[in-house]
Amino acid sequence: MTNTATTATTAKPNSNSTAPAENSALVSTQGVTTIADTVVQKVAGLATREITGVHALGGGAVRAFNALRERIPGATASAGQGVSVEVGERQAAVDLQIVVEYGVAIADLAKSVRRNVIGAVEQMTGLEVVEVNINVSDVHIPGDDDADEGTESGRVQ
């Protein structure tokens, strides 16, 4: 019995030590590349924004905070807003919270976003994307932003 347990224990490390090198572009005999969560988050956020029909990323509070941040000279909005990720050694999972334009077919939009995010993350990072979950939190109606901006500019001259 002891020999069987020893054989099984010896077999496992040998198979595990060769598996990552064969399955991942990030592991080689010359070293290991690790990718920070924020890198995957930004790539996924930018890939999502590229799709026509996505108005914004994030929930209402996040969007309001970033709107204030954009008004500060020199500050920029976060590319990872509305994106959360889990990154492992070889795989990544992405969760998106988006606002869609009114009139866009949400199922088709989600399919396009998924395809673009998976392609961008896998191409840029070498990680396998196992899932992209999309939460549509709001629908943007084009006249809503224009009406708000008109009242603010009318009050202050």
VENLIN-V55476 format. One record per helix or strand. SS is the DSSP state (hx for helix, st for strand). FROM is the first residue (numbers start at 1). TO is the last residue. Records with the same first field share a line. If there is no record, write none. Layout:
SS->FROM-TO  FROM-TO
This chain:
hx->2-23  37-49  60-71  106-125  142-155
st->27-28  31-32  54-57  83-87  91-101  128-140
